[in-house]
């Protein structure tokens, strides 16, 4: 567990923040380099990346506040203090998609074409971010006797110390890499296909990975039947099916 990588001039560089930022940077470079393959302007791609970054931070924080409202209702000043930690990936993802759609509408671009471009690269950024989660000790798994279990040290502030746990953070990193490769190398048959396939792959893997997680902060809905992330995953799969069904007959 390495919640903090280093200090420089009194500034603390947290593992999650550094890897999250690194993931965004790598995804941005990859998307920009792939722009011309999809017939898009790299300058537009860089602008969208800035939108994605801003909306991801905002959306992930707002969803975290929503799902942990009891911790913030008496201390509203803590809401914008993102340096204290606290974010929900799906909140950032949904906010980013909405930001992309709004940006493309204002610029006269195709939202689905831009979402297609970014779809293979979003899992790349998330793969690095989840390694940061492992360093921070968040998003941890349930106890397990498997030989690849991870055990957090006595000074762990989030994950239970001294208990072998499923490395759910690394599970997600691995399947995100496979999803990214699948989306990038698969020939696109129609505009919107990559984004639809992203919604048909990542949420399914995430739903299953949730079954192995052990952190109670996820929150449960529908009478405890599913977690917040599992419900969101089901909704996103439905959206992916709708997009695929609607646009599959339209030539690229």
C-alpha positions as CSV (number, residue, x, y, z in Angstrom):
1,X,0.0,0.0,0.0
2,X,1.5,3.3,-1.2
3,X,-1.1,6.1,-0.8
4,X,1.6,8.7,-1.4
5,X,4.3,8.4,-4.0
6,X,6.5,11.4,-3.0
7,X,6.7,14.9,-1.7
8,X,8.1,17.9,-3.6
9,X,8.4,21.3,-2.1
10,X,5.9,20.5,0.6
11,X,3.3,19.2,-2.0
12,X,2.1,15.6,-1.5
13,X,1.8,13.6,-4.6
14,X,-0.8,10.8,-3.9
15,X,-0.6,7.6,-5.8
16,X,-4.2,7.7,-7.0
17,X,-3.9,11.3,-8.2
18,X,-0.6,10.7,-10.1
19,X,-1.8,7.5,-11.8
20,X,-5.2,9.0,-12.6
21,X,-3.5,12.0,-14.2
22,X,-1.1,9.7,-16.0
23,X,-4.0,7.6,-17.3
24,X,-5.8,10.7,-18.6
25,X,-2.6,11.9,-20.3
26,X,-1.9,8.6,-22.0
27,X,-5.6,8.3,-23.1
28,X,-5.5,11.8,-24.5
29,X,-2.3,11.2,-26.5
30,X,-3.7,7.9,-27.8
31,X,-7.0,9.5,-28.8
32,X,-5.3,12.5,-30.5
33,X,-3.0,10.1,-32.5
34,X,-6.1,8.1,-33.6
35,X,-8.2,11.1,-34.6
36,X,-7.3,11.1,-38.3
37,X,-8.1,7.4,-38.6
38,X,-11.7,8.3,-37.7
39,X,-11.7,11.4,-39.8
40,X,-11.6,13.8,-36.9
41,X,-9.5,16.8,-36.2
42,X,-6.9,16.3,-33.5
43,X,-7.5,19.9,-32.2
44,X,-11.1,19.0,-31.6
45,X,-10.0,15.9,-29.8
46,X,-7.7,17.8,-27.4
47,X,-10.6,20.2,-26.7
48,X,-12.8,17.2,-25.9
49,X,-10.2,15.7,-23.6
50,X,-10.2,18.9,-21.5
51,X,-14.0,18.7,-21.3
52,X,-13.7,15.0,-20.3
53,X,-11.2,15.7,-17.6
54,X,-13.2,18.6,-16.1
55,X,-16.5,16.7,-16.2
56,X,-14.9,13.5,-14.9
57,X,-13.6,15.3,-11.8
58,X,-16.9,17.1,-11.3
59,X,-19.2,14.1,-11.9
60,X,-17.2,11.6,-9.9
61,X,-17.1,14.0,-6.9
62,X,-20.8,14.8,-7.1
63,X,-21.7,11.2,-7.2
64,X,-19.5,10.5,-4.3
65,X,-21.2,13.3,-2.3
66,X,-24.6,11.9,-3.3
67,X,-23.8,8.4,-2.1
68,X,-22.1,9.7,1.1
69,X,-24.5,12.5,1.8
70,X,-24.6,11.7,5.6
71,X,-20.9,12.6,5.7
72,X,-21.4,15.9,3.9
73,X,-24.8,17.2,5.1
74,X,-23.3,18.8,8.2
75,X,-20.1,20.0,6.5
76,X,-20.9,21.4,3.1
77,X,-17.5,23.1,2.9
78,X,-15.9,19.7,2.5
79,X,-17.7,19.0,-0.8
80,X,-15.2,20.8,-3.1
81,X,-12.1,19.5,-1.2
82,X,-11.3,16.7,-3.7
83,X,-7.8,16.6,-2.4
84,X,-9.1,14.8,0.6
85,X,-10.1,12.0,-1.8
86,X,-13.5,10.6,-2.7
87,X,-14.9,10.0,-6.2
88,X,-17.1,7.5,-8.1
89,X,-16.0,6.4,-11.5
90,X,-19.5,6.0,-13.0
91,X,-20.4,9.5,-11.9
92,X,-17.4,10.8,-13.9
93,X,-18.2,8.6,-16.8
94,X,-21.8,9.7,-17.2
95,X,-20.8,13.4,-16.7
96,X,-18.1,13.0,-19.3
97,X,-20.5,11.5,-21.9
98,X,-22.9,14.4,-21.3
99,X,-20.0,16.9,-21.7
100,X,-18.9,15.3,-24.9
101,X,-22.4,15.4,-26.4
102,X,-22.8,19.1,-25.4
103,X,-19.4,20.1,-26.8
104,X,-20.0,18.3,-30.1
105,X,-23.5,19.8,-30.4
106,X,-22.0,23.3,-29.9
107,X,-19.2,22.6,-32.4
108,X,-21.4,20.9,-35.0
109,X,-19.6,17.6,-34.6
110,X,-20.9,14.0,-34.4
111,X,-21.2,13.0,-30.7
112,X,-21.2,9.3,-31.6
113,X,-18.0,9.7,-33.8
114,X,-16.2,11.4,-30.9
115,X,-17.4,8.8,-28.4
116,X,-16.2,6.1,-30.7
117,X,-12.8,7.7,-30.9
118,X,-12.5,7.9,-27.1
119,X,-14.1,4.5,-26.3
120,X,-10.9,2.4,-26.6
121,X,-8.9,5.0,-24.5
122,X,-11.2,5.5,-21.6
123,X,-10.5,1.9,-20.3
124,X,-6.8,2.6,-20.6
125,X,-7.0,5.6,-18.3
126,X,-9.2,3.6,-15.9
127,X,-6.7,0.7,-15.9
128,X,-4.0,3.0,-14.5
129,X,-6.4,4.7,-12.1
130,X,-7.4,1.4,-10.5
131,X,-3.7,0.6,-9.8
132,X,-3.9,3.9,-8.0
133,X,-6.9,2.6,-6.0
134,X,-4.7,-0.4,-5.0
135,X,-2.1,2.0,-3.7
136,X,-4.6,4.0,-1.8
137,X,-6.3,1.0,-0.4
138,X,-9.8,1.8,-1.7
139,X,-12.2,-0.2,-3.8
140,X,-10.8,-3.3,-2.1
141,X,-12.1,-6.9,-2.4
142,X,-13.7,-9.4,-0.1
143,X,-11.7,-11.9,1.9
144,X,-10.3,-14.8,-0.1
145,X,-7.8,-17.7,0.3
146,X,-6.6,-17.5,-3.3
147,X,-2.8,-17.4,-3.8
148,X,-2.9,-14.0,-5.5
149,X,-4.8,-12.3,-2.6
150,X,-3.4,-8.9,-1.4
151,X,-2.9,-8.1,2.2
152,X,-2.8,-4.5,3.4
153,X,-0.4,-3.4,6.2
154,X,-1.3,-2.4,9.7
155,X,-1.3,1.3,8.9
156,X,-4.0,0.8,6.2
157,X,-6.6,3.6,6.7
158,X,-9.3,2.2,4.3
159,X,-8.9,-1.5,3.5
160,X,-8.9,-3.9,6.5
161,X,-5.4,-4.6,7.6
162,X,-3.9,-8.1,7.7
163,X,-6.7,-9.8,5.8
164,X,-6.1,-11.5,2.4
165,X,-8.4,-9.8,-0.1
166,X,-9.4,-10.2,-3.7
167,X,-7.3,-7.6,-5.7
168,X,-10.5,-6.3,-7.3
169,X,-8.6,-3.1,-8.3
170,X,-6.2,-5.2,-10.4
171,X,-9.0,-7.4,-11.8
172,X,-10.5,-4.2,-13.2
173,X,-7.2,-3.0,-14.6
174,X,-6.7,-6.3,-16.5
175,X,-10.1,-6.5,-18.0
176,X,-10.0,-2.8,-19.0
177,X,-6.8,-3.5,-21.0
178,X,-8.5,-6.3,-22.8
179,X,-11.6,-4.2,-23.5
180,X,-9.4,-1.3,-24.8
181,X,-7.5,-3.7,-27.2
182,X,-10.8,-5.2,-28.4
183,X,-12.3,-1.9,-29.2
184,X,-9.2,-0.4,-30.8
185,X,-8.4,-3.3,-33.1
186,X,-11.9,-4.4,-34.0
187,X,-12.9,-2.9,-37.4
188,X,-15.8,-0.4,-37.0
189,X,-18.9,-1.2,-39.0
190,X,-20.8,1.9,-38.2
191,X,-20.5,5.1,-36.3
192,X,-21.4,4.5,-32.7
193,X,-20.3,0.8,-32.7
194,X,-17.3,1.2,-30.4
195,X,-19.2,3.2,-27.9
196,X,-22.0,0.7,-27.9
197,X,-19.6,-2.1,-27.5
198,X,-17.9,-0.3,-24.6
199,X,-21.3,-0.1,-22.9
200,X,-21.8,-3.8,-23.6
201,X,-18.5,-4.9,-22.2
202,X,-17.2,-2.8,-19.3
203,X,-20.5,-2.6,-17.4
204,X,-20.8,-6.4,-17.6
205,X,-17.3,-6.9,-16.3
206,X,-17.9,-4.3,-13.6
207,X,-21.1,-5.9,-12.5
208,X,-19.3,-9.2,-12.0
209,X,-16.3,-7.6,-10.3
210,X,-18.7,-6.0,-7.8
211,X,-19.6,-9.4,-6.6
212,X,-16.0,-9.8,-5.3
213,X,-15.7,-6.4,-3.7
214,X,-15.8,-6.0,0.1
215,X,-15.9,-2.2,0.7
216,X,-19.3,-1.2,2.2
217,X,-18.9,2.3,0.8
218,X,-20.3,1.2,-2.5
219,X,-23.9,1.4,-1.3
220,X,-26.8,-0.8,-2.1
221,X,-30.1,-0.1,-3.8
222,X,-33.3,-2.0,-4.6
223,X,-33.5,-3.4,-1.1
224,X,-29.9,-4.5,-1.0
225,X,-30.2,-6.6,-4.2
226,X,-27.5,-4.8,-6.1
227,X,-24.9,-2.1,-5.5
228,X,-25.1,1.4,-7.0
229,X,-22.5,0.4,-9.6
230,X,-24.4,-2.8,-10.6
231,X,-27.6,-0.8,-11.1
232,X,-25.7,1.7,-13.2
233,X,-24.1,-1.1,-15.2
234,X,-27.5,-2.6,-16.0
235,X,-28.7,0.8,-17.3
236,X,-25.6,1.4,-19.4
237,X,-25.9,-2.1,-20.9
238,X,-29.5,-1.2,-21.9
239,X,-28.3,2.0,-23.5
240,X,-25.6,0.1,-25.3
241,X,-28.1,-2.3,-26.8
242,X,-30.3,0.6,-27.9
243,X,-27.4,2.3,-29.6
244,X,-26.3,-0.9,-31.4
245,X,-29.8,-1.7,-32.5
246,X,-30.5,1.8,-33.7
247,X,-27.3,2.5,-35.7
248,X,-26.0,-1.0,-36.7
249,X,-27.5,-0.6,-40.2
250,X,-25.9,2.7,-40.9
251,X,-22.7,2.5,-42.9
252,X,-19.6,4.1,-41.5
